[in-house]
């Protein structure tokens, strides 16, 4: 067994050994999932033939005794585990989601039992803070001198509030400029505890914002184009998604093309080339765009000006624009090189 894993395992064994009754050891093991899956009060009550409320009372009383035992030094093995966890938490920013701390300590993605072990130690140690998972926060552990669960979650909420007020994703440096933290890494660590926040490509935002938490192919296309800041061919968009940090990035080029066609945010501006609608590119055929330009002008425009305006909104060759201007049903040539809408 790895040295760090042995330190954690010894702390668990030492802690359970000070619990005299086998039934009480089983309650704690099952409630935290130390031997496998975490169980509910009802499940344990049915197994031990006692009420749900009685299980809750026993669990609370056992944890009080464990915390007193830990505080008074009756769990000799606990000190090494605390030192190991605090050292790694310090490097992670004083607080960390339980899986992130577990990966750092065990050197691999932690199993459910390994995560349960860390949570259990955090629950009985006076030197650690344990944040329980709920709708707003991930399971996390922190250094007690940094704050208790309430003060840490208050900091989390402060970051969420700031990003909401900003209205768009922010970098850690931007957050650091607005907040009073000792180091930007601590902001990153605290923000990671929130289920309301997501991060992508160095930006932090609300989980409902596709720029930081793309949930489907269309959102991923949007993020790629937004980051690229220039029109792209659909095949290049597919390549960019495959090379990205997205969770699921195995998509076909055809699937990308299909989604580009369906979503109004994406404008076809050339042969297979797409842009975002917010960039000012026009949708429609070249002839339709020329018509819109002349209608807006309210009179004749030079050939050069028409070409310039079309190329500003569409990725096409200049000759394509000139060929469309030859459509006498739509456009009349006036003077040497000026055009207007055909009179009907």
C-alpha positions as CSV (number, residue, x, y, z in Angstrom):
1,X,0.0,0.0,0.0
2,X,1.2,3.5,-0.8
3,X,2.6,5.5,2.2
4,X,-0.1,8.2,2.1
5,X,-2.8,5.6,1.8
6,X,-1.4,3.8,4.8
7,X,-1.4,7.0,6.8
8,X,-5.1,7.6,6.0
9,X,-6.0,3.9,6.6
10,X,-4.2,3.9,10.0
11,X,-6.1,7.0,11.1
12,X,-9.4,5.4,10.2
13,X,-8.5,2.2,12.1
14,X,-7.3,4.1,15.1
15,X,-10.4,6.2,15.2
16,X,-12.8,3.2,15.0
17,X,-10.8,1.4,17.6
18,X,-11.8,3.8,20.3
19,X,-15.5,3.1,19.7
20,X,-16.2,0.2,22.1
21,X,-19.4,-1.2,20.8
22,X,-19.4,-3.1,17.5
23,X,-22.9,-1.7,16.6
24,X,-21.7,1.9,16.9
25,X,-18.6,1.2,14.8
26,X,-20.9,-0.2,12.1
27,X,-23.2,2.8,12.2
28,X,-20.3,5.2,11.7
29,X,-18.7,3.0,9.0
30,X,-22.0,2.7,7.1
31,X,-23.0,6.4,7.5
32,X,-19.7,7.6,6.0
33,X,-19.3,4.7,3.5
34,X,-16.0,3.6,5.0
35,X,-16.5,0.0,3.8
36,X,-18.3,0.8,0.6
37,X,-21.5,2.8,-0.3
38,X,-22.7,5.4,2.1
39,X,-26.1,4.4,3.7
40,X,-29.1,6.3,4.9
41,X,-30.4,6.4,8.4
42,X,-33.4,4.3,7.2
43,X,-31.2,1.6,5.7
44,X,-29.1,1.3,8.8
45,X,-32.1,1.3,11.1
46,X,-33.7,-1.6,9.1
47,X,-30.4,-3.5,9.3
48,X,-30.0,-3.0,13.1
49,X,-33.7,-3.2,13.8
50,X,-33.9,0.3,15.4
51,X,-35.7,3.5,14.3
52,X,-34.2,6.1,12.0
53,X,-34.3,8.6,14.8
54,X,-32.3,6.3,17.1
55,X,-29.6,5.9,14.4
56,X,-29.4,9.6,14.1
57,X,-29.0,10.0,17.9
58,X,-26.4,7.4,18.1
59,X,-24.4,8.8,15.1
60,X,-24.4,12.3,16.7
61,X,-23.3,10.9,20.1
62,X,-20.5,8.8,18.6
63,X,-19.1,11.7,16.6
64,X,-19.1,13.8,19.7
65,X,-17.0,11.1,21.5
66,X,-14.7,10.8,18.5
67,X,-14.1,14.5,18.4
68,X,-13.3,14.6,22.1
69,X,-11.0,11.7,21.7
70,X,-9.2,13.3,18.8
71,X,-8.9,16.6,20.7
72,X,-7.5,14.9,23.8
73,X,-5.0,12.9,21.8
74,X,-6.5,9.5,22.2
75,X,-6.2,8.7,18.5
76,X,-2.5,8.6,18.0
77,X,-2.7,7.8,14.3
78,X,-4.8,10.8,13.5
79,X,-1.9,13.4,13.8
80,X,0.0,12.0,10.8
81,X,-3.2,12.0,8.7
82,X,-4.0,15.6,9.7
83,X,-0.5,16.7,8.9
84,X,-0.7,15.0,5.4
85,X,-4.1,16.6,4.6
86,X,-3.2,20.1,5.9
87,X,0.1,20.1,3.8
88,X,-1.8,19.2,0.7
89,X,-4.6,21.6,1.4
90,X,-2.1,24.4,1.9
91,X,-0.7,23.7,-1.6
92,X,-4.2,23.5,-3.1
93,X,-5.3,26.9,-1.6
94,X,-6.4,26.0,2.0
95,X,-9.6,24.5,0.8
96,X,-10.4,21.8,-1.8
97,X,-13.1,19.6,-3.1
98,X,-12.8,16.2,-1.6
99,X,-12.0,14.4,-4.9
100,X,-9.3,17.0,-5.7
101,X,-7.6,16.5,-2.3
102,X,-7.9,12.7,-2.7
103,X,-6.3,12.8,-6.1
104,X,-3.4,14.7,-4.7
105,X,-2.9,12.5,-1.7
106,X,-3.5,9.1,-3.3
107,X,-2.0,9.9,-6.7
108,X,-5.0,8.8,-8.6
109,X,-8.7,9.5,-8.8
110,X,-9.9,8.5,-5.4
111,X,-12.4,5.7,-4.9
112,X,-15.6,6.2,-3.0
113,X,-14.0,4.6,0.1
114,X,-10.9,6.9,-0.1
115,X,-13.1,10.0,-0.4
116,X,-15.2,8.7,2.6
117,X,-12.0,8.3,4.6
118,X,-11.0,11.9,4.0
119,X,-14.5,13.2,4.9
120,X,-14.5,11.1,8.1
121,X,-11.2,12.4,9.2
122,X,-12.3,16.0,8.4
123,X,-15.4,15.5,10.5
124,X,-13.7,14.5,13.7
125,X,-10.5,16.6,13.5
126,X,-10.4,20.0,15.2
127,X,-7.7,21.0,12.7
128,X,-9.8,20.4,9.6
129,X,-13.1,21.8,8.3
130,X,-15.5,19.6,6.5
131,X,-18.1,21.0,4.1
132,X,-21.0,18.7,3.4
133,X,-22.3,18.4,-0.1
134,X,-25.7,19.9,-0.9
135,X,-27.4,21.7,-3.7
136,X,-25.0,24.6,-3.6
137,X,-21.7,23.2,-2.5
138,X,-19.5,20.2,-3.4
139,X,-18.1,18.0,-0.6
140,X,-14.9,19.8,0.5
141,X,-12.3,20.0,3.1
142,X,-10.4,23.0,4.5
143,X,-7.8,24.0,7.1
144,X,-9.6,24.9,10.3
145,X,-7.5,28.0,10.9
146,X,-8.8,29.3,7.6
147,X,-12.4,29.1,8.8
148,X,-15.3,26.9,9.7
149,X,-17.8,25.6,7.2
150,X,-20.0,28.7,7.5
151,X,-17.3,31.2,6.9
152,X,-15.9,29.2,3.9
153,X,-19.3,28.9,2.3
154,X,-19.8,32.6,2.9
155,X,-16.7,33.3,0.9
156,X,-17.9,31.0,-1.8
157,X,-21.2,32.9,-2.0
158,X,-19.3,36.2,-2.2
159,X,-17.5,35.0,-5.3
160,X,-20.8,33.8,-6.9
161,X,-22.5,37.1,-6.1
162,X,-19.6,39.1,-7.7
163,X,-19.7,37.0,-10.9
164,X,-23.5,37.4,-11.1
165,X,-23.1,41.1,-10.8
166,X,-20.4,41.3,-13.4
167,X,-22.8,39.5,-15.8
168,X,-20.2,37.5,-17.7
169,X,-17.3,35.1,-17.0
170,X,-14.3,36.5,-15.1
171,X,-10.6,35.5,-14.9
172,X,-9.0,34.8,-11.5
173,X,-7.0,38.1,-11.9
174,X,-10.3,40.0,-12.4
175,X,-11.7,38.4,-9.3
176,X,-8.5,39.1,-7.4
177,X,-8.8,42.8,-8.3
178,X,-12.3,42.9,-6.7
179,X,-11.7,40.7,-3.7
180,X,-9.5,40.9,-0.7
181,X,-7.6,37.6,-0.8
182,X,-4.0,36.8,0.1
183,X,-3.4,35.0,-3.2
184,X,-5.3,34.3,-6.4
185,X,-4.9,30.5,-5.8
186,X,-7.1,30.8,-2.7
187,X,-9.9,32.4,-4.8
188,X,-9.6,29.6,-7.3
189,X,-9.8,27.0,-4.5
190,X,-12.8,28.7,-2.8
191,X,-14.7,29.1,-6.1
192,X,-14.2,25.4,-6.9
193,X,-16.4,24.5,-3.9
194,X,-19.5,26.1,-5.5
195,X,-21.9,24.1,-7.6
196,X,-23.2,27.4,-9.1
197,X,-19.9,28.1,-10.8
198,X,-18.0,26.5,-13.6
199,X,-14.6,27.2,-15.2
200,X,-13.2,26.8,-18.7
201,X,-10.1,28.2,-20.4
202,X,-9.2,30.3,-17.4
203,X,-12.7,31.9,-17.1
204,X,-15.1,31.5,-14.2
205,X,-18.8,31.9,-14.6
206,X,-22.2,30.6,-13.7
207,X,-22.9,26.9,-14.6
208,X,-25.8,28.0,-16.8
209,X,-23.4,30.1,-19.0
210,X,-22.3,28.0,-22.1
211,X,-19.0,29.9,-22.3
212,X,-17.8,28.1,-19.2
213,X,-20.1,25.1,-19.1
214,X,-21.1,24.0,-22.6
215,X,-23.7,21.2,-22.2
216,X,-24.2,20.3,-25.9
217,X,-22.6,20.4,-29.3
218,X,-24.1,23.8,-30.1
219,X,-22.7,25.4,-26.9
220,X,-19.2,23.9,-27.7
221,X,-19.4,25.4,-31.2
222,X,-20.3,28.8,-29.7
223,X,-17.3,28.6,-27.3
224,X,-14.9,27.6,-30.0
225,X,-16.0,30.5,-32.3
226,X,-16.1,33.0,-29.4
227,X,-12.5,32.1,-28.4
228,X,-11.3,32.1,-32.0
229,X,-12.9,35.5,-32.6
230,X,-12.9,34.9,-36.4
231,X,-15.1,32.9,-38.8
232,X,-14.2,29.2,-39.1
233,X,-14.9,26.3,-41.5
234,X,-17.0,23.7,-39.9
235,X,-14.2,21.1,-40.3
236,X,-11.9,23.3,-38.3
237,X,-14.5,23.8,-35.7
238,X,-14.7,20.0,-35.3
239,X,-10.9,19.8,-34.9
240,X,-11.0,22.5,-32.3
241,X,-13.6,20.7,-30.3
242,X,-11.6,17.5,-30.4
243,X,-8.5,19.3,-29.2
244,X,-10.4,21.2,-26.4
245,X,-10.7,20.8,-22.7
246,X,-14.5,19.9,-23.0
247,X,-15.6,16.8,-21.1
248,X,-17.1,15.2,-24.1
249,X,-15.3,16.1,-27.3
250,X,-15.7,13.1,-29.6
251,X,-18.0,14.5,-32.2
252,X,-18.2,14.0,-35.9
253,X,-17.7,16.7,-38.5
254,X,-21.1,15.9,-39.9
255,X,-22.7,16.4,-36.5
256,X,-21.0,19.8,-36.2
257,X,-22.3,20.8,-39.6
258,X,-25.8,19.8,-38.8
259,X,-25.8,21.8,-35.5
260,X,-24.4,24.9,-37.3
261,X,-27.3,24.8,-39.8
262,X,-29.9,24.5,-37.0
263,X,-28.8,27.3,-34.7
264,X,-29.6,30.9,-35.5
265,X,-26.5,32.1,-33.6
266,X,-24.3,30.7,-36.4
267,X,-24.3,32.5,-39.8
268,X,-23.1,30.9,-43.0
269,X,-20.8,33.5,-44.6
270,X,-19.0,31.4,-47.2
271,X,-18.5,27.9,-48.4
272,X,-18.7,26.0,-45.1
273,X,-17.5,29.0,-43.2
274,X,-19.5,30.2,-40.2
275,X,-19.5,33.2,-37.9
276,X,-21.4,34.3,-34.8
277,X,-24.5,36.5,-35.5
278,X,-23.2,39.0,-32.9
279,X,-20.2,39.8,-35.1
280,X,-22.4,41.7,-37.6
281,X,-22.2,39.2,-40.5
282,X,-25.3,39.1,-42.7
283,X,-27.3,36.0,-43.5
284,X,-28.5,35.3,-47.0
285,X,-27.3,35.1,-50.6
286,X,-24.8,37.6,-52.0
287,X,-27.5,39.1,-54.1
288,X,-29.8,39.5,-51.1
289,X,-27.0,41.2,-49.2
290,X,-26.3,43.6,-52.1
291,X,-30.0,44.4,-52.1
292,X,-30.0,45.2,-48.4
293,X,-26.9,47.4,-48.8
294,X,-28.5,49.4,-51.6
295,X,-31.8,49.7,-49.7
296,X,-30.0,51.0,-46.7
297,X,-28.0,53.5,-48.8
298,X,-31.2,54.8,-50.4
299,X,-29.4,55.5,-53.8
300,X,-26.6,54.4,-56.0
301,X,-23.2,53.2,-54.7
302,X,-19.9,52.6,-56.4
303,X,-18.9,49.1,-57.3
304,X,-15.9,49.4,-54.8
305,X,-18.2,50.4,-51.9
306,X,-20.6,47.6,-52.6
307,X,-17.8,45.0,-52.8
308,X,-16.3,46.4,-49.5
309,X,-19.6,46.2,-47.6
310,X,-20.4,42.7,-48.9
311,X,-16.9,41.4,-48.0
312,X,-17.4,42.9,-44.5
313,X,-20.4,40.6,-43.9
314,X,-19.6,37.6,-46.1
315,X,-16.5,35.5,-46.8
316,X,-16.7,35.4,-50.6
317,X,-14.5,36.3,-53.5
318,X,-14.7,39.7,-55.0
319,X,-15.5,38.2,-58.4
320,X,-18.6,36.6,-56.8
321,X,-19.9,40.0,-55.8
322,X,-19.2,41.5,-59.3
323,X,-21.0,38.6,-61.0
324,X,-24.1,39.2,-58.8
325,X,-24.1,42.8,-59.8
326,X,-24.6,41.8,-63.4
327,X,-28.1,40.5,-62.5
328,X,-30.2,43.1,-64.4
329,X,-33.4,41.9,-62.9
330,X,-32.1,43.1,-59.5
331,X,-29.6,45.9,-60.2
332,X,-29.2,48.7,-62.7
333,X,-25.8,50.1,-63.6
334,X,-25.7,53.9,-63.5
335,X,-22.8,55.9,-64.6
336,X,-19.4,54.3,-65.1
337,X,-19.2,52.1,-62.0
338,X,-22.2,52.8,-59.9
339,X,-25.2,50.5,-59.2
340,X,-28.7,50.9,-57.8
341,X,-31.7,48.7,-57.3
342,X,-33.5,47.8,-60.5
343,X,-36.6,49.9,-61.1
344,X,-39.7,47.8,-61.3
